[in-house]
Amino acid sequence: MNTATEPETLAELISDCADMPAGLRQQRPTAPTPPAPRAWTVDDTCHSQVEALGEYA
């Protein structure tokens, strides 16, 4: 591993990464769990906005 220069090829980058001490390698972080989706309902206002769109189909 050459720390004085940036790797110029993919092979050099892979080699540099393979030479890193295990203590410096980070484990993959776990992705946060997204919140549960909110319940969705169609009210009269929403329904009236799209009711006439059937004429365009």
C-alpha positions, 0 to 999 in steps of 0.5 A: 500500500502506498499512502503517498499517492492515490491509486491510479487503477482499480487493481491498485485501489483493491490492493490498497483496501486489502492491505488495510489492517482489520481494525481500520475496516468498518463493518457495514452499518445497519440501515435504519428501519423506516417508520410504518406508513400512515393509514391512507383514506379517501375523503369526500374532498379528494374523491370530488377532485378526481371524480370528473377525471374519468371523462378524460380516459 
